[in-house]
Amino acid sequence: MATHDRPKQLHRCLHSLLSQDYPEFEIIVVDNAPADRAAEALVHGVFREQVRYVSEPVAGLARAHNRGLARARGSLVAFTDDDTLVDPGWLSALAAMFEHDSRIGCVTGLIVPAELETPAQTALERQGGFAKGYAPRIWSLADPPPDPLFPFTAGHFGSGANMAFRTDVLRSMGGFDPATGAGTPARGGDDLLAFFEVLTAGHALAYQPGAIVWHRHRRTQAAVDAQVFGYGAGFAAYLTGAVTRDPRRLPALLRRLPGGIHHAVTRTRERSADPETAWSGRLALLEVRGMAYGPCGYLRGRLANGRAGR
């Protein structure tokens, strides 16, 4: 798990992780570009000998996840965020999917709101939230779904707050692209690009709604606005990253792009026209603006990552 200057939320999340019914697991907290030592003090104090603490000084969620991946010792590695609470059966449900089918390289799970107390939180949920439905699914290139955008519809597969991988599969892909993710100019996309790479490497990707995580949505309008813009930016950054990493993917993406644009525009118009979801319509417009920014964000992230590497 990556964290950044949210020790109170981290405290609650760690308590929920320690309540897992899975027989044996380790918890690694990666403190990403911290402004102080609050998270380190929490882990070394309250959770001493129960949680491993690692620091990643360069900002970026993908970098933080890669730092944790390098330290992980198990055959499976699961990720969540510090603003979540996890169900006691979370790890067991994720692991069961891997045991069910050896082709599966990644499993995502259900993300539901931990609270809906403010108009901003409700608007985000109307926007679509994080939930991907309540039926298990498995995707693969060998048995593609009737979706004209597949496999570029990575946003349908799940979200980074609830995902797990076979450790060797994720490492063979080089981990997460450090030019993506929260804390970088790309704003996000690290999880989506990883899902896409799992599929294109020939593995299957599964969604298991029995693996439940409760997410604390942002409480203010300004925070939700920034988050939704980041969703759009991250999605476009992921597409840019997919093509940048392998330009041979560009023709397939271009064939699917008109349908994707039409879907996004139609959804935005529908939400804007409904007076009950006017705020959600505005959020949809922000998401589209984020998509327009995303390619630039990814390229800026690549440049920043190059400077950090030097």
C-alpha positions as protocol buffer text, in pm:
chain_id: "A"
residue {
  index: 1
  type: MET
  ca { x: 0 y: 0 z: 0 }
}
residue {
  index: 2
  type: ALA
  ca { x: 119 y: 350 z: -88 }
}
residue {
  index: 3
  type: THR
  ca { x: 46 y: 646 z: 138 }
}
residue {
  index: 4
  type: HIS
  ca { x: 108 y: 1020 z: 120 }
}
residue {
  index: 5
  type: ASP
  ca { x: 54 y: 1246 z: 422 }
}
residue {
  index: 6
  type: ARG
  ca { x: -271 y: 1088 z: 545 }
}
residue {
  index: 7
  type: PRO
  ca { x: -174 y: 917 z: 873 }
}
residue {
  index: 8
  type: LYS
  ca { x: -529 y: 911 z: 1017 }
}
residue {
  index: 9
  type: GLN
  ca { x: -670 y: 734 z: 714 }
}
residue {
  index: 10
  type: LEU
  ca { x: -367 y: 507 z: 698 }
}
residue {
  index: 11
  type: HIS
  ca { x: -426 y: 409 z: 1061 }
}
residue {
  index: 12
  type: ARG
  ca { x: -786 y: 299 z: 989 }
}
residue {
  index: 13
  type: CYS
  ca { x: -686 y: 116 z: 672 }
}
residue {
  index: 14
  type: LEU
  ca { x: -410 y: -80 z: 844 }
}
residue {
  index: 15
  type: HIS
  ca { x: -648 y: -192 z: 1118 }
}
residue {
  index: 16
  type: SER
  ca { x: -881 y: -333 z: 853 }
}
residue {
  index: 17
  type: LEU
  ca { x: -593 y: -507 z: 675 }
}
residue {
  index: 18
  type: LEU
  ca { x: -480 y: -673 z: 996 }
}
residue {
  index: 19
  type: SER
  ca { x: -830 y: -823 z: 1033 }
}
residue {
  index: 20
  type: GLN
  ca { x: -795 y: -1037 z: 719 }
}
residue {
  index: 21
  type: ASP
  ca { x: -900 y: -1402 z: 745 }
}
residue {
  index: 22
  type: TYR
  ca { x: -629 y: -1508 z: 498 }
}
residue {
  index: 23
  type: PRO
  ca { x: -386 y: -1746 z: 672 }
}
residue {
  index: 24
  type: GLU
  ca { x: -53 y: -1580 z: 595 }
}
residue {
  index: 25
  type: PHE
  ca { x: 30 y: -1240 z: 445 }
}
residue {
  index: 26
  type: GLU
  ca { x: 259 y: -940 z: 486 }
}
residue {
  index: 27
  type: ILE
  ca { x: 169 y: -570 z: 478 }
}
residue {
  index: 28
  type: ILE
  ca { x: 410 y: -322 z: 321 }
}
residue {
  index: 29
  type: VAL
  ca { x: 346 y: 51 z: 353 }
}
residue {
  index: 30
  type: VAL
  ca { x: 534 y: 266 z: 102 }
}
residue {
  index: 31
  type: ASP
  ca { x: 554 y: 627 z: 220 }
}
residue {
  index: 32
  type: ASN
  ca { x: 558 y: 830 z: -101 }
}
residue {
  index: 33
  type: ALA
  ca { x: 736 y: 1166 z: -95 }
}
residue {
  index: 34
  type: PRO
  ca { x: 627 y: 1238 z: 263 }
}
residue {
  index: 35
  type: ALA
  ca { x: 622 y: 1592 z: 400 }
}
residue {
  index: 36
  type: ASP
  ca { x: 698 y: 1462 z: 751 }
}
residue {
  index: 37
  type: ARG
  ca { x: 760 y: 1140 z: 940 }
}
residue {
  index: 38
  type: ALA
  ca { x: 404 y: 1087 z: 1066 }
}
residue {
  index: 39
  type: ALA
  ca { x: 343 y: 767 z: 866 }
}
residue {
  index: 40
  type: GLU
  ca { x: 681 y: 625 z: 965 }
}
residue {
  index: 41
  type: ALA
  ca { x: 612 y: 697 z: 1332 }
}
residue {
  index: 42
  type: LEU
  ca { x: 268 y: 534 z: 1303 }
}
residue {
  index: 43
  type: VAL
  ca { x: 401 y: 215 z: 1146 }
}
residue {
  index: 44
  type: HIS
  ca { x: 702 y: 185 z: 1375 }
}
residue {
  index: 45
  type: GLY
  ca { x: 493 y: 270 z: 1680 }
}
residue {
  index: 46
  type: VAL
  ca { x: 135 y: 138 z: 1667 }
}
residue {
  index: 47
  type: PHE
  ca { x: 201 y: -133 z: 1407 }
}
residue {
  index: 48
  type: ARG
  ca { x: 553 y: -235 z: 1503 }
}
residue {
  index: 49
  type: GLU
  ca { x: 637 y: -592 z: 1390 }
}
residue {
  index: 50
  type: GLN
  ca { x: 302 y: -615 z: 1208 }
}
residue {
  index: 51
  type: VAL
  ca { x: 369 y: -383 z: 913 }
}
residue {
  index: 52
  type: ARG
  ca { x: 682 y: -319 z: 707 }
}
residue {
  index: 53
  type: TYR
  ca { x: 767 y: 45 z: 633 }
}
residue {
  index: 54
  type: VAL
  ca { x: 944 y: 158 z: 314 }
}
residue {
  index: 55
  type: SER
  ca { x: 1010 y: 511 z: 191 }
}
residue {
  index: 56
  type: GLU
  ca { x: 996 y: 621 z: -174 }
}
residue {
  index: 57
  type: PRO
  ca { x: 1121 y: 982 z: -192 }
}
residue {
  index: 58
  type: VAL
  ca { x: 1017 y: 1053 z: -553 }
}
residue {
  index: 59
  type: ALA
  ca { x: 647 y: 1139 z: -590 }
}
residue {
  index: 60
  type: GLY
  ca { x: 430 y: 908 z: -799 }
}
residue {
  index: 61
  type: LEU
  ca { x: 194 y: 622 z: -719 }
}
residue {
  index: 62
  type: ALA
  ca { x: 352 y: 390 z: -976 }
}
residue {
  index: 63
  type: ARG
  ca { x: 697 y: 449 z: -825 }
}
residue {
  index: 64
  type: ALA
  ca { x: 558 y: 373 z: -480 }
}
residue {
  index: 65
  type: HIS
  ca { x: 392 y: 54 z: -600 }
}
residue {
  index: 66
  type: ASN
  ca { x: 712 y: -56 z: -772 }
}
residue {
  index: 67
  type: ARG
  ca { x: 905 y: 1 z: -450 }
}
residue {
  index: 68
  type: GLY
  ca { x: 660 y: -222 z: -265 }
}
residue {
  index: 69
  type: LEU
  ca { x: 668 y: -481 z: -545 }
}
residue {
  index: 70
  type: ALA
  ca { x: 1046 y: -503 z: -515 }
}
residue {
  index: 71
  type: ARG
  ca { x: 1015 y: -581 z: -142 }
}
residue {
  index: 72
  type: ALA
  ca { x: 722 y: -827 z: -168 }
}
residue {
  index: 73
  type: ARG
  ca { x: 802 y: -1190 z: -84 }
}
residue {
  index: 74
  type: GLY
  ca { x: 478 y: -1367 z: -177 }
}
residue {
  index: 75
  type: SER
  ca { x: 363 y: -1526 z: -503 }
}
residue {
  index: 76
  type: LEU
  ca { x: 66 y: -1286 z: -510 }
}
residue {
  index: 77
  type: VAL
  ca { x: 76 y: -911 z: -448 }
}
residue {
  index: 78
  type: ALA
  ca { x: -235 y: -703 z: -372 }
}
residue {
  index: 79
  type: PHE
  ca { x: -274 y: -326 z: -370 }
}
residue {
  index: 80
  type: THR
  ca { x: -513 y: -86 z: -204 }
}
residue {
  index: 81
  type: ASP
  ca { x: -503 y: 283 z: -105 }
}
residue {
  index: 82
  type: ASP
  ca { x: -473 y: 451 z: 234 }
}
residue {
  index: 83
  type: ASP
  ca { x: -824 y: 601 z: 200 }
}
residue {
  index: 84
  type: THR
  ca { x: -994 y: 260 z: 199 }
}
residue {
  index: 85
  type: LEU
  ca { x: -1122 y: 0 z: 442 }
}
residue {
  index: 86
  type: VAL
  ca { x: -1101 y: -363 z: 333 }
}
residue {
  index: 87
  type: ASP
  ca { x: -1340 y: -648 z: 402 }
}
residue {
  index: 88
  type: PRO
  ca { x: -1202 y: -929 z: 625 }
}
residue {
  index: 89
  type: GLY
  ca { x: -1240 y: -1171 z: 334 }
}
residue {
  index: 90
  type: TRP
  ca { x: -1071 y: -942 z: 79 }
}
residue {
  index: 91
  type: LEU
  ca { x: -746 y: -1133 z: 37 }
}
residue {
  index: 92
  type: SER
  ca { x: -920 y: -1472 z: 45 }
}
residue {
  index: 93
  type: ALA
  ca { x: -1156 y: -1369 z: -235 }
}
residue {
  index: 94
  type: LEU
  ca { x: -872 y: -1239 z: -450 }
}
residue {
  index: 95
  type: ALA
  ca { x: -658 y: -1549 z: -394 }
}
residue {
  index: 96
  type: ALA
  ca { x: -948 y: -1782 z: -474 }
}
residue {
  index: 97
  type: MET
  ca { x: -973 y: -1638 z: -825 }
}
residue {
  index: 98
  type: PHE
  ca { x: -605 y: -1705 z: -893 }
}
residue {
  index: 99
  type: GLU
  ca { x: -649 y: -2061 z: -767 }
}
residue {
  index: 100
  type: HIS
  ca { x: -956 y: -2103 z: -989 }
}
residue {
  index: 101
  type: ASP
  ca { x: -769 y: -2045 z: -1316 }
}
residue {
  index: 102
  type: SER
  ca { x: -394 y: -2056 z: -1375 }
}
residue {
  index: 103
  type: ARG
  ca { x: -433 y: -1827 z: -1679 }
}
residue {
  index: 104
  type: ILE
  ca { x: -531 y: -1533 z: -1457 }
}
residue {
  index: 105
  type: GLY
  ca { x: -253 y: -1279 z: -1409 }
}
residue {
  index: 106
  type: CYS
  ca { x: -456 y: -1006 z: -1239 }
}
residue {
  index: 107
  type: VAL
  ca { x: -772 y: -988 z: -1026 }
}
residue {
  index: 108
  type: THR
  ca { x: -967 y: -675 z: -939 }
}
residue {
  index: 109
  type: GLY
  ca { x: -1250 y: -639 z: -689 }
}
residue {
  index: 110
  type: LEU
  ca { x: -1556 y: -439 z: -593 }
}
residue {
  index: 111
  type: ILE
  ca { x: -1509 y: -84 z: -462 }
}
residue {
  index: 112
  type: VAL
  ca { x: -1808 y: 73 z: -284 }
}
residue {
  index: 113
  type: PRO
  ca { x: -1840 y: 406 z: -99 }
}
residue {
  index: 114
  type: ALA
  ca { x: -1754 y: 404 z: 270 }
}
residue {
  index: 115
  type: GLU
  ca { x: -1984 y: 705 z: 316 }
}
residue {
  index: 116
  type: LEU
  ca { x: -2218 y: 926 z: 115 }
}
residue {
  index: 117
  type: GLU
  ca { x: -2252 y: 1224 z: 345 }
}
residue {
  index: 118
  type: THR
  ca { x: -2185 y: 1522 z: 118 }
}
residue {
  index: 119
  type: PRO
  ca { x: -2322 y: 1636 z: -221 }
}
residue {
  index: 120
  type: ALA
  ca { x: -1973 y: 1591 z: -367 }
}
residue {
  index: 121
  type: GLN
  ca { x: -1956 y: 1227 z: -262 }
}
residue {
  index: 122
  type: THR
  ca { x: -2301 y: 1160 z: -405 }
}
residue {
  index: 123
  type: ALA
  ca { x: -2211 y: 1330 z: -732 }
}
residue {
  index: 124
  type: LEU
  ca { x: -1900 y: 1117 z: -768 }
}
residue {
  index: 125
  type: GLU
  ca { x: -2106 y: 803 z: -718 }
}
residue {
  index: 126
  type: ARG
  ca { x: -2357 y: 918 z: -980 }
}
residue {
  index: 127
  type: GLN
  ca { x: -2063 y: 976 z: -1210 }
}
residue {
  index: 128
  type: GLY
  ca { x: -2002 y: 603 z: -1191 }
}
residue {
  index: 129
  type: GLY
  ca { x: -1792 y: 576 z: -880 }
}
residue {
  index: 130
  type: PHE
  ca { x: -1558 y: 278 z: -873 }
}
residue {
  index: 131
  type: ALA
  ca { x: -1798 y: -18 z: -878 }
}
residue {
  index: 132
  type: LYS
  ca { x: -1782 y: -244 z: -1184 }
}
residue {
  index: 133
  type: GLY
  ca { x: -2090 y: -453 z: -1110 }
}
residue {
  index: 134
  type: TYR
  ca { x: -2177 y: -752 z: -895 }
}
residue {
  index: 135
  type: ALA
  ca { x: -2106 y: -1044 z: -1128 }
}
residue {
  index: 136
  type: PRO
  ca { x: -1766 y: -1215 z: -1160 }
}
residue {
  index: 137
  type: ARG
  ca { x: -1605 y: -1182 z: -1502 }
}
residue {
  index: 138
  type: ILE
  ca { x: -1295 y: -1301 z: -1682 }
}
residue {
  index: 139
  type: TRP
  ca { x: -1142 y: -1129 z: -1987 }
}
residue {
  index: 140
  type: SER
  ca { x: -873 y: -1254 z: -2223 }
}
residue {
  index: 141
  type: LEU
  ca { x: -756 y: -1197 z: -2578 }
}
residue {
  index: 142
  type: ALA
  ca { x: -824 y: -1565 z: -2650 }
}
residue {
  index: 143
  type: ASP
  ca { x: -1193 y: -1516 z: -2572 }
}
residue {
  index: 144
  type: PRO
  ca { x: -1268 y: -1146 z: -2630 }
}
residue {
  index: 145
  type: PRO
  ca { x: -1601 y: -998 z: -2515 }
}
residue {
  index: 146
  type: PRO
  ca { x: -1848 y: -837 z: -2760 }
}
residue {
  index: 147
  type: ASP
  ca { x: -1695 y: -496 z: -2698 }
}
residue {
  index: 148
  type: PRO
  ca { x: -1564 y: -305 z: -3002 }
}
residue {
  index: 149
  type: LEU
  ca { x: -1313 y: -116 z: -2783 }
}
residue {
  index: 150
  type: PHE
  ca { x: -1162 y: -423 z: -2613 }
}
residue {
  index: 151
  type: PRO
  ca { x: -886 y: -449 z: -2490 }
}
residue {
  index: 152
  type: PHE
  ca { x: -850 y: -69 z: -2471 }
}
residue {
  index: 153
  type: THR
  ca { x: -1146 y: -50 z: -2229 }
}
residue {
  index: 154
  type: ALA
  ca { x: -918 y: -93 z: -1930 }
}
residue {
  index: 155
  type: GLY
  ca { x: -1140 y: 132 z: -1718 }
}
residue {
  index: 156
  type: HIS
  ca { x: -1406 y: -143 z: -1723 }
}
residue {
  index: 157
  type: PHE
  ca { x: -1177 y: -396 z: -1559 }
}
residue {
  index: 158
  type: GLY
  ca { x: -1138 y: -239 z: -1216 }
}
residue {
  index: 159
  type: SER
  ca { x: -941 y: 22 z: -1025 }
}
residue {
  index: 160
  type: GLY
  ca { x: -608 y: 46 z: -850 }
}
residue {
  index: 161
  type: ALA
  ca { x: -761 y: 68 z: -502 }
}
residue {
  index: 162
  type: ASN
  ca { x: -854 y: -299 z: -530 }
}
residue {
  index: 163
  type: MET
  ca { x: -622 y: -506 z: -747 }
}
residue {
  index: 164
  type: ALA
  ca { x: -390 y: -804 z: -719 }
}
residue {
  index: 165
  type: PHE
  ca { x: -136 y: -970 z: -949 }
}
residue {
  index: 166
  type: ARG
  ca { x: 73 y: -1280 z: -970 }
}
residue {
  index: 167
  type: THR
  ca { x: 402 y: -1135 z: -853 }
}
residue {
  index: 168
  type: ASP
  ca { x: 606 y: -1293 z: -1129 }
}
residue {
  index: 169
  type: VAL
  ca { x: 365 y: -1165 z: -1397 }
}
residue {
  index: 170
  type: LEU
  ca { x: 381 y: -807 z: -1271 }
}
residue {
  index: 171
  type: ARG
  ca { x: 759 y: -819 z: -1240 }
}
residue {
  index: 172
  type: SER
  ca { x: 795 y: -964 z: -1590 }
}
residue {
  index: 173
  type: MET
  ca { x: 606 y: -657 z: -1720 }
}
residue {
  index: 174
  type: GLY
  ca { x: 852 y: -427 z: -1545 }
}
residue {
  index: 175
  type: GLY
  ca { x: 598 y: -330 z: -1281 }
}
residue {
  index: 176
  type: PHE
  ca { x: 400 y: -8 z: -1320 }
}
residue {
  index: 177
  type: ASP
  ca { x: 499 y: 268 z: -1562 }
}
residue {
  index: 178
  type: PRO
  ca { x: 655 y: 541 z: -1342 }
}
residue {
  index: 179
  type: ALA
  ca { x: 538 y: 811 z: -1585 }
}
residue {
  index: 180
  type: THR
  ca { x: 180 y: 738 z: -1473 }
}
residue {
  index: 181
  type: GLY
  ca { x: -14 y: 754 z: -1150 }
}
residue {
  index: 182
  type: ALA
  ca { x: -127 y: 1005 z: -892 }
}
residue {
  index: 183
  type: GLY
  ca { x: 152 y: 1243 z: -797 }
}
residue {
  index: 184
  type: THR
  ca { x: 282 y: 1266 z: -1156 }
}
residue {
  index: 185
  type: PRO
  ca { x: 181 y: 1504 z: -1436 }
}
residue {
  index: 186
  type: ALA
  ca { x: -23 y: 1218 z: -1585 }
}
residue {
  index: 187
  type: ARG
  ca { x: -253 y: 1227 z: -1277 }
}
residue {
  index: 188
  type: GLY
  ca { x: -331 y: 852 z: -1304 }
}
residue {
  index: 189
  type: GLY
  ca { x: -344 y: 562 z: -1547 }
}
residue {
  index: 190
  type: ASP
  ca { x: -89 y: 337 z: -1375 }
}
residue {
  index: 191
  type: ASP
  ca { x: -349 y: 73 z: -1290 }
}
residue {
  index: 192
  type: LEU
  ca { x: -519 y: 87 z: -1632 }
}
residue {
  index: 193
  type: LEU
  ca { x: -191 y: 44 z: -1817 }
}
residue {
  index: 194
  type: ALA
  ca { x: -100 y: -253 z: -1598 }
}
residue {
  index: 195
  type: PHE
  ca { x: -437 y: -419 z: -1671 }
}
residue {
  index: 196
  type: PHE
  ca { x: -384 y: -366 z: -2042 }
}
residue {
  index: 197
  type: GLU
  ca { x: -31 y: -506 z: -2031 }
}
residue {
  index: 198
  type: VAL
  ca { x: -151 y: -816 z: -1846 }
}
residue {
  index: 199
  type: LEU
  ca { x: -403 y: -888 z: -2121 }
}
residue {
  index: 200
  type: THR
  ca { x: -171 y: -815 z: -2412 }
}
residue {
  index: 201
  type: ALA
  ca { x: 94 y: -1040 z: -2256 }
}
residue {
  index: 202
  type: GLY
  ca { x: -153 y: -1328 z: -2298 }
}
residue {
  index: 203
  type: HIS
  ca { x: -282 y: -1357 z: -1942 }
}
residue {
  index: 204
  type: ALA
  ca { x: -645 y: -1342 z: -1833 }
}
residue {
  index: 205
  type: LEU
  ca { x: -783 y: -1067 z: -1611 }
}
residue {
  index: 206
  type: ALA
  ca { x: -1062 y: -1139 z: -1363 }
}
residue {
  index: 207
  type: TYR
  ca { x: -1311 y: -928 z: -1168 }
}
residue {
  index: 208
  type: GLN
  ca { x: -1429 y: -1068 z: -836 }
}
residue {
  index: 209
  type: PRO
  ca { x: -1700 y: -860 z: -662 }
}
residue {
  index: 210
  type: GLY
  ca { x: -1661 y: -1076 z: -351 }
}
residue {
  index: 211
  type: ALA
  ca { x: -1330 y: -898 z: -287 }
}
residue {
  index: 212
  type: ILE
  ca { x: -1473 y: -583 z: -130 }
}
residue {
  index: 213
  type: VAL
  ca { x: -1307 y: -252 z: -50 }
}
residue {
  index: 214
  type: TRP
  ca { x: -1484 y: 55 z: 92 }
}
residue {
  index: 215
  type: HIS
  ca { x: -1348 y: 381 z: -45 }
}
residue {
  index: 216
  type: ARG
  ca { x: -1368 y: 720 z: 127 }
}
residue {
  index: 217
  type: HIS
  ca { x: -1477 y: 952 z: -153 }
}
residue {
  index: 218
  type: ARG
  ca { x: -1352 y: 1311 z: -144 }
}
residue {
  index: 219
  type: ARG
  ca { x: -1589 y: 1529 z: 61 }
}
residue {
  index: 220
  type: THR
  ca { x: -1563 y: 1867 z: -117 }
}
residue {
  index: 221
  type: GLN
  ca { x: -1661 y: 1983 z: -463 }
}
residue {
  index: 222
  type: ALA
  ca { x: -1312 y: 2108 z: -542 }
}
residue {
  index: 223
  type: ALA
  ca { x: -1153 y: 1777 z: -443 }
}
residue {
  index: 224
  type: VAL
  ca { x: -1400 y: 1575 z: -649 }
}
residue {
  index: 225
  type: ASP
  ca { x: -1349 y: 1808 z: -947 }
}
residue {
  index: 226
  type: ALA
  ca { x: -975 y: 1746 z: -933 }
}
residue {
  index: 227
  type: GLN
  ca { x: -1027 y: 1372 z: -891 }
}
residue {
  index: 228
  type: VAL
  ca { x: -1260 y: 1340 z: -1190 }
}
residue {
  index: 229
  type: PHE
  ca { x: -1028 y: 1550 z: -1408 }
}
residue {
  index: 230
  type: GLY
  ca { x: -755 y: 1311 z: -1301 }
}
residue {
  index: 231
  type: TYR
  ca { x: -963 y: 1009 z: -1407 }
}
residue {
  index: 232
  type: GLY
  ca { x: -990 y: 1148 z: -1758 }
}
residue {
  index: 233
  type: ALA
  ca { x: -625 y: 1246 z: -1769 }
}
residue {
  index: 234
  type: GLY
  ca { x: -518 y: 907 z: -1640 }
}
residue {
  index: 235
  type: PHE
  ca { x: -725 y: 721 z: -1898 }
}
residue {
  index: 236
  type: ALA
  ca { x: -575 y: 918 z: -2187 }
}
residue {
  index: 237
  type: ALA
  ca { x: -229 y: 890 z: -2032 }
}
residue {
  index: 238
  type: TYR
  ca { x: -268 y: 513 z: -2017 }
}
residue {
  index: 239
  type: LEU
  ca { x: -360 y: 499 z: -2388 }
}
residue {
  index: 240
  type: THR
  ca { x: -63 y: 721 z: -2471 }
}
residue {
  index: 241
  type: GLY
  ca { x: 163 y: 503 z: -2261 }
}
residue {
  index: 242
  type: ALA
  ca { x: 36 y: 184 z: -2426 }
}
residue {
  index: 243
  type: VAL
  ca { x: 123 y: 320 z: -2772 }
}
residue {
  index: 244
  type: THR
  ca { x: 450 y: 479 z: -2661 }
}
residue {
  index: 245
  type: ARG
  ca { x: 568 y: 150 z: -2511 }
}
residue {
  index: 246
  type: ASP
  ca { x: 478 y: -38 z: -2831 }
}
residue {
  index: 247
  type: PRO
  ca { x: 396 y: 176 z: -3139 }
}
residue {
  index: 248
  type: ARG
  ca { x: 260 y: -133 z: -3317 }
}
residue {
  index: 249
  type: ARG
  ca { x: -54 y: -90 z: -3103 }
}
residue {
  index: 250
  type: LEU
  ca { x: -141 y: 240 z: -3270 }
}
residue {
  index: 251
  type: PRO
  ca { x: -342 y: 104 z: -3568 }
}
residue {
  index: 252
  type: ALA
  ca { x: -562 y: -107 z: -3340 }
}
residue {
  index: 253
  type: LEU
  ca { x: -623 y: 191 z: -3114 }
}
residue {
  index: 254
  type: LEU
  ca { x: -707 y: 423 z: -3404 }
}
residue {
  index: 255
  type: ARG
  ca { x: -964 y: 174 z: -3534 }
}
residue {
  index: 256
  type: ARG
  ca { x: -1139 y: 180 z: -3197 }
}
residue {
  index: 257
  type: LEU
  ca { x: -1097 y: 551 z: -3120 }
}
residue {
  index: 258
  type: PRO
  ca { x: -1406 y: 688 z: -3305 }
}
residue {
  index: 259
  type: GLY
  ca { x: -1635 y: 454 z: -3112 }
}
residue {
  index: 260
  type: GLY
  ca { x: -1474 y: 553 z: -2784 }
}
residue {
  index: 261
  type: ILE
  ca { x: -1509 y: 924 z: -2853 }
}
residue {
  index: 262
  type: HIS
  ca { x: -1872 y: 879 z: -2955 }
}
residue {
  index: 263
  type: HIS
  ca { x: -1944 y: 690 z: -2633 }
}
residue {
  index: 264
  type: ALA
  ca { x: -1779 y: 958 z: -2416 }
}
residue {
  index: 265
  type: VAL
  ca { x: -1961 y: 1246 z: -2590 }
}
residue {
  index: 266
  type: THR
  ca { x: -2299 y: 1068 z: -2573 }
}
residue {
  index: 267
  type: ARG
  ca { x: -2258 y: 995 z: -2204 }
}
residue {
  index: 268
  type: THR
  ca { x: -2162 y: 1356 z: -2133 }
}
residue {
  index: 269
  type: ARG
  ca { x: -2465 y: 1493 z: -2320 }
}
residue {
  index: 270
  type: GLU
  ca { x: -2703 y: 1259 z: -2141 }
}
residue {
  index: 271
  type: ARG
  ca { x: -2577 y: 1359 z: -1799 }
}
residue {
  index: 272
  type: SER
  ca { x: -2576 y: 1728 z: -1879 }
}
residue {
  index: 273
  type: ALA
  ca { x: -2936 y: 1715 z: -2003 }
}
residue {
  index: 274
  type: ASP
  ca { x: -3071 y: 1548 z: -1687 }
}
residue {
  index: 275
  type: PRO
  ca { x: -3150 y: 1815 z: -1423 }
}
residue {
  index: 276
  type: GLU
  ca { x: -3117 y: 1560 z: -1141 }
}
residue {
  index: 277
  type: THR
  ca { x: -2760 y: 1485 z: -1243 }
}
residue {
  index: 278
  type: ALA
  ca { x: -2652 y: 1830 z: -1355 }
}
residue {
  index: 279
  type: TRP
  ca { x: -2347 y: 1817 z: -1130 }
}
residue {
  index: 280
  type: SER
  ca { x: -2261 y: 1475 z: -1267 }
}
residue {
  index: 281
  type: GLY
  ca { x: -2292 y: 1623 z: -1616 }
}
residue {
  index: 282
  type: ARG
  ca { x: -2041 y: 1892 z: -1521 }
}
residue {
  index: 283
  type: LEU
  ca { x: -1812 y: 1624 z: -1384 }
}
residue {
  index: 284
  type: ALA
  ca { x: -1840 y: 1434 z: -1712 }
}
residue {
  index: 285
  type: LEU
  ca { x: -1725 y: 1747 z: -1895 }
}
residue {
  index: 286
  type: LEU
  ca { x: -1430 y: 1774 z: -1656 }
}
residue {
  index: 287
  type: GLU
  ca { x: -1345 y: 1412 z: -1731 }
}
residue {
  index: 288
  type: VAL
  ca { x: -1343 y: 1487 z: -2105 }
}
residue {
  index: 289
  type: ARG
  ca { x: -1116 y: 1788 z: -2042 }
}
residue {
  index: 290
  type: GLY
  ca { x: -888 y: 1556 z: -1851 }
}
residue {
  index: 291
  type: MET
  ca { x: -877 y: 1319 z: -2147 }
}
residue {
  index: 292
  type: ALA
  ca { x: -766 y: 1606 z: -2370 }
}
residue {
  index: 293
  type: TYR
  ca { x: -483 y: 1681 z: -2128 }
}
residue {
  index: 294
  type: GLY
  ca { x: -381 y: 1320 z: -2067 }
}
residue {
  index: 295
  type: PRO
  ca { x: -136 y: 1265 z: -2356 }
}
residue {
  index: 296
  type: CYS
  ca { x: 54 y: 1580 z: -2260 }
}
residue {
  index: 297
  type: GLY
  ca { x: 52 y: 1468 z: -1898 }
}
residue {
  index: 298
  type: TYR
  ca { x: 201 y: 1132 z: -1988 }
}
residue {
  index: 299
  type: LEU
  ca { x: 481 y: 1289 z: -2193 }
}
residue {
  index: 300
  type: ARG
  ca { x: 555 y: 1533 z: -1912 }
}
residue {
  index: 301
  type: GLY
  ca { x: 564 y: 1237 z: -1676 }
}
residue {
  index: 302
  type: ARG
  ca { x: 817 y: 1060 z: -1899 }
}
residue {
  index: 303
  type: LEU
  ca { x: 1040 y: 1367 z: -1895 }
}
residue {
  index: 304
  type: ALA
  ca { x: 1011 y: 1404 z: -1519 }
}
residue {
  index: 305
  type: ASN
  ca { x: 1085 y: 1034 z: -1471 }
}
residue {
  index: 306
  type: GLY
  ca { x: 1397 y: 1068 z: -1686 }
}
residue {
  index: 307
  type: ARG
  ca { x: 1520 y: 1358 z: -1472 }
}
residue {
  index: 308
  type: ALA
  ca { x: 1447 y: 1165 z: -1153 }
}
residue {
  index: 309
  type: GLY
  ca { x: 1641 y: 866 z: -1287 }
}
residue {
  index: 310
  type: ARG
  ca { x: 1942 y: 1083 z: -1353 }
}
